[in-house]
Amino acid sequence: MPGSSEAAAGVQLAPLTTVRVGGPAAKYIEAASEEAVIAEVRSADEHGEDLLIIGGGSNLVISDDGYPGTVLRIANSGYSISEDGAAGGTVLLDVEAGQQWDELVEATVGQGLAGLEALSGIPGLTGATPVQNVGAYGAEVAHSLENVRAWDRQEARVRTFTNGELGFGYRDSLLKQTTLNGSPRYVVLAVRFRLRRDALGAPVRYAELARALGVEVGEQAPAADIRREVLRLRASKGMVLDPADRDTFSTGSFFTNPIVPPAGAEHLPSDAPRWPAGEQVKLSAAWLIDRSGFGKGFGLAGTANGAVDGFTVAGGRAALSTKHTLAITNRGNAEAADILAIGRTVRDGVESTFGIRLHPEPLLIGCSL
């Protein structure tokens, strides 16, 4: 099909993910245009093939057995900027789903556009950002997203969803919740953002970032300064991809911060971080992990299939990052089973200590905790 690569069998999926685990694909195709994405998805659906759609691979843990169906890699890229006649001082940024995210953020800041700067350094492609409502340092994609164009696999047509229709929540959206035969019903084709022409970024919402910038929470700072400090903070936690740093070979945060009823947090120590989340309370997964005895660099001594015969610090084929307890890292030759063994041990340990069950943030393909 025009814009598609030739289908290939047995392509190893590990190199296509940031955690570098995953076996072969039964069938692998790349689609470099919106038309090719739609055509390949329709073809897979018409032939009853299982379909896995990947982009930057930053939010995936794929089974060591690989994927038995079709793996479609989104590769359409590019963006355009147009003036927004309906609102003074704002522009519309239209981005294809396969556009590298951080390259886009860097470009917007460089062109004097504000709104995405606090989301700097996040790996992956633009089309994935609304699915997970990607966020960091108090900012979320939902804060600046205007709409999403997506292929509806059930109705076989292109649909446009406004921000309000996407049902954004913490690391959640309609796109993530709605499935068809076990995989996403909606395939993101393009995303539109509304940004401001302003050298000052959006008000800083995160205390750590505010301190780094020398401002108060709620105040503004130059967007370029915000990007610089976010990249520095993320790098200090191993959250910016670096081929020379094994701490960056991960899916980023492996667990979401738990959101519980107020009564669910009453038994926690007074120094346990907590933030209001509507009528509920959001807790720090990193704090819970650390206080449950899993410090930076925690690893398991055992076999690739997850059999555990002891504990070791900064050892084993996989381990918690030496910089941040939320990331599970591939130390060089880990398999998916090693990553999952760490995740399972940490999850169960936190539940045993505090009675709070953590949930994984990345998608687990063909595997589970």
C-alpha positions in Angstrom: 0.0 0.0 0.0 1.3 3.6 -0.7 3.1 4.9 2.3 3.5 1.5 3.9 6.7 -0.6 4.2 6.7 -4.2 2.9 5.3 -6.6 5.5 8.1 -8.5 7.3 8.0 -11.5 9.6 10.0 -12.1 12.8 11.0 -8.5 13.4 12.3 -8.2 17.0 10.2 -5.7 18.9 12.7 -5.1 21.8 14.7 -2.5 19.9 11.5 -0.6 19.1 10.8 0.0 22.8 12.6 2.2 25.4 12.8 -0.7 27.9 14.3 -2.9 25.2 12.3 -6.1 25.8 9.9 -8.0 23.6 10.1 -11.0 21.2 9.3 -11.1 17.5 6.3 -9.9 15.6 4.5 -12.4 13.4 4.0 -9.6 10.9 5.5 -6.1 11.0 4.6 -3.0 8.9 5.4 0.7 9.0 2.9 3.3 7.8 4.3 6.7 6.8 1.1 8.5 6.0 -2.3 8.9 7.4 -3.8 7.1 4.4 -1.4 4.2 4.9 -2.3 4.0 8.7 -6.0 3.7 7.8 -5.4 1.2 5.0 -3.3 -1.1 7.1 -5.7 -1.0 10.1 -8.6 -1.7 7.8 -6.8 -4.6 6.2 -5.9 -6.1 9.5 -9.5 -5.8 10.7 -11.0 -7.2 7.5 -8.7 -10.2 7.7 -9.4 -10.8 11.4 -5.8 -10.2 12.4 -4.8 -9.3 16.0 -3.3 -5.8 15.8 -0.8 -4.0 17.9 -0.2 -0.4 17.1 3.1 1.1 18.3 4.8 4.5 18.1 7.9 5.4 20.1 7.5 2.3 22.3 8.0 4.3 25.5 4.9 2.9 27.3 5.1 -0.8 26.4 6.3 -4.0 28.0 6.0 -6.7 25.3 6.1 -10.4 26.1 9.3 -12.3 25.5 7.1 -14.5 23.2 6.5 -11.4 21.0 3.2 -10.6 19.3 1.3 -13.3 17.3 -0.5 -10.8 15.0 0.2 -7.7 13.0 2.4 -5.0 14.5 1.8 -1.6 12.9 4.3 1.2 13.6 3.0 4.7 13.1 5.5 6.7 11.1 3.6 9.7 9.7 5.2 12.9 10.9 5.1 16.6 10.5 3.2 19.6 11.9 1.9 23.0 10.8 1.0 26.2 12.6 -1.9 28.5 11.8 -3.2 31.7 13.3 -6.4 31.2 15.4 -8.8 33.9 14.2 -11.3 33.1 17.0 -8.9 33.9 19.8 -6.3 36.7 19.8 -2.8 35.7 20.7 -3.2 32.0 20.2 -2.3 29.7 17.3 -3.4 26.2 16.3 -0.7 23.5 16.1 -1.7 20.5 13.9 0.5 17.5 14.4 0.6 14.1 12.7 0.5 11.2 15.0 4.0 9.9 14.2 5.7 13.2 15.0 8.5 12.8 17.7 7.1 14.5 20.8 10.1 16.2 22.3 11.2 17.5 18.9 7.8 19.1 18.6 8.0 20.7 22.1 11.5 22.0 21.3 10.2 23.5 18.1 7.3 25.3 19.7 9.4 26.8 22.4 11.9 27.9 19.8 9.2 29.7 17.9 7.9 31.6 20.9 4.9 29.4 21.6 3.8 28.6 25.1 1.8 25.7 26.5 3.9 22.5 26.0 7.2 23.5 27.7 6.7 21.6 31.0 6.2 18.4 28.9 9.7 18.5 27.6 11.9 15.4 27.5 9.0 12.9 27.4 9.9 10.1 24.9 7.5 8.8 22.3 5.2 10.1 19.6 2.6 12.8 19.6 -0.3 10.5 18.8 0.2 8.6 22.0 0.1 11.7 24.3 -3.7 12.1 24.4 -4.3 8.4 24.9 -2.6 8.4 28.3 -3.2 12.1 28.9 0.6 12.4 29.3 1.7 14.7 32.0 4.6 15.9 34.1 5.5 18.7 36.5 1.9 19.7 36.9 1.2 19.9 33.2 -1.0 17.6 31.1 -1.7 17.3 27.4 -5.3 18.0 28.3 -4.4 21.6 29.3 -3.6 22.6 25.7 -5.2 20.0 23.4 -7.9 21.2 21.1 -9.0 18.0 19.4 -8.0 14.6 18.1 -8.6 13.1 14.7 -8.9 9.3 14.9 -9.9 6.3 12.8 -12.9 4.5 14.4 -12.3 0.8 13.7 -15.8 -0.1 14.7 -17.6 2.4 12.4 -14.8 2.4 9.8 -14.6 6.2 9.6 -12.6 9.2 10.7 -13.9 11.0 13.7 -12.9 14.2 15.5 -13.0 14.4 19.3 -13.0 17.7 21.1 -11.1 18.0 24.4 -14.3 17.8 26.4 -15.4 14.6 24.5 -12.2 12.8 25.4 -13.0 12.4 29.0 -9.5 13.2 30.3 -8.5 12.0 33.7 -5.2 11.2 35.5 -3.3 9.2 32.9 -6.6 8.3 31.3 -8.9 9.2 28.4 -11.7 7.9 26.3 -9.1 6.7 23.8 -7.5 4.5 26.4 -10.7 3.2 27.8 -12.5 2.2 24.6 -11.4 -1.1 23.0 -12.3 -3.4 20.2 -11.5 -7.1 20.5 -8.9 -6.3 23.2 -7.1 -3.5 21.3 -7.9 0.2 20.9 -11.0 1.1 19.0 -9.7 4.5 18.0 -6.4 5.0 16.2 -5.0 8.5 16.6 -4.2 10.1 13.2 -3.5 13.7 14.2 -3.7 16.0 17.2 -4.5 19.7 17.3 -3.2 22.0 20.1 -4.0 25.6 21.0 -0.9 27.5 22.1 -0.1 31.1 23.0 2.3 33.4 21.3 4.2 34.3 24.5 7.8 34.1 25.7 6.4 33.3 29.2 5.2 29.7 29.7 2.0 28.5 31.4 1.8 29.2 35.1 4.1 26.7 37.0 2.0 24.2 38.8 4.7 22.0 40.4 6.6 22.9 43.5 9.9 21.2 42.6 9.9 23.0 39.2 9.0 26.3 40.8 11.9 26.0 43.2 14.3 25.2 40.3 13.1 28.3 38.5 13.1 30.6 41.5 9.4 31.4 41.3 6.3 30.7 43.3 3.8 28.0 42.3 1.2 29.7 40.0 3.7 32.3 38.7 5.1 32.3 35.2 8.6 32.0 33.9 10.1 32.1 30.4 9.1 29.0 28.4 12.7 28.4 27.4 13.8 28.4 31.1 11.0 26.0 32.0 12.1 23.6 29.2 15.7 23.8 30.3 14.9 23.1 34.0 12.4 20.3 33.1 15.0 18.6 31.0 17.6 19.0 33.8 15.2 17.6 36.4 14.1 14.7 34.2 17.7 13.8 33.4 18.6 13.8 37.1 16.0 11.1 37.5 17.0 9.0 34.5 13.9 10.2 32.6 15.6 11.5 29.4 16.8 8.8 27.0 20.5 8.5 27.0 22.2 5.5 25.3 25.1 5.7 27.8 22.8 5.6 30.9 21.1 2.3 31.7 18.8 4.1 34.1 17.0 5.5 31.0 16.2 2.1 29.6 12.7 2.0 31.1 9.1 2.8 30.4 9.4 5.9 32.6 7.2 5.7 35.7 6.2 2.0 35.9 3.3 2.7 38.4 0.7 5.4 38.5 0.3 7.5 41.6 -2.6 5.8 43.4 -5.8 7.8 43.9 -7.8 6.7 47.0 -10.7 7.9 49.1 -9.7 10.1 52.0 -10.2 7.3 54.4 -7.7 5.2 52.4 -4.9 7.6 53.3 -5.7 8.2 56.9 -3.5 5.3 58.1 -0.4 6.6 56.3 2.4 8.4 58.2 1.9 12.1 58.4 4.9 12.7 56.1 3.4 10.7 53.3 2.9 13.1 50.3 -0.7 13.6 49.3 -2.6 16.0 47.0 -6.3 16.6 46.5 -7.8 14.9 43.5 -11.4 16.0 43.3 -13.1 14.3 46.2 -10.3 11.8 46.5 -6.6 11.9 47.5 -3.6 11.3 45.2 -0.6 9.6 46.8 3.1 9.3 45.8 3.8 5.9 44.4 7.6 6.7 44.7 7.2 7.4 48.4 5.2 4.2 49.0 7.8 2.1 47.1 10.7 3.6 49.0 9.0 3.3 52.4 8.1 -0.3 51.7 11.8 -1.2 51.5 12.5 -0.9 47.8 15.2 1.8 47.4 16.9 3.1 44.4 18.7 0.3 42.5 16.7 -2.5 44.1 17.0 -5.7 42.0 16.2 -9.4 42.2 18.7 -12.2 41.9 17.0 -14.9 39.9 16.2 -16.3 36.5 14.6 -14.6 33.5 11.3 -16.4 34.1 11.0 -14.5 37.4 12.1 -17.2 39.9 13.5 -15.3 42.8 16.3 -16.6 45.0 17.3 -13.4 46.8 17.7 -9.7 46.7 20.5 -7.5 45.5 21.1 -3.8 45.2 21.6 -2.4 41.7 22.0 -6.0 40.6 20.3 -8.5 38.4 19.2 -8.1 34.8 16.6 -5.6 35.8 16.4 -3.2 38.7 14.7 0.0 40.0 16.5 3.0 38.6 19.5 4.2 40.7 18.0 7.6 40.4 14.2 7.1 40.9 12.2 4.4 42.5 9.3 4.7 40.0 11.3 3.4 37.0 12.1 -0.3 36.4 15.2 -0.4 34.2 16.9 -2.9 31.8 20.4 -3.2 33.1 21.7 -4.6 29.8 20.3 -8.0 29.0 16.9 -8.2 30.7 13.8 -9.9 29.3 10.2 -8.9 29.9 10.0 -11.5 32.6 12.8 -9.7 34.6 11.0 -6.4 34.3 7.7 -8.0 35.4 9.4 -9.8 38.4 10.6 -6.5 39.8 7.1 -4.9 39.2 5.3 -7.8 40.9 7.6 -7.8 43.9 7.3 -4.0 44.4 3.5 -4.1 43.9 3.0 -6.9 46.4 5.5 -5.3 48.9 3.7 -2.0 48.9 0.3 -3.7 49.3 1.7 -5.7 52.2 3.1 -2.7 53.9 0.4 -0.1 53.3 -2.6 -1.9 52.0 -2.5 0.1 48.8 -2.2 -1.7 45.5 -0.2 0.0 42.8 -1.2 -0.3 39.1 1.2 -0.3 36.2 1.3 2.7 33.9 2.7 1.0 30.7 0.7 -1.3 28.6 1.6 -4.9 29.2 1.3 -6.8 25.8 0.9 -10.5 26.1 2.0 -10.5 29.7 0.8 -9.4 33.1 1.9 -8.8 36.7 
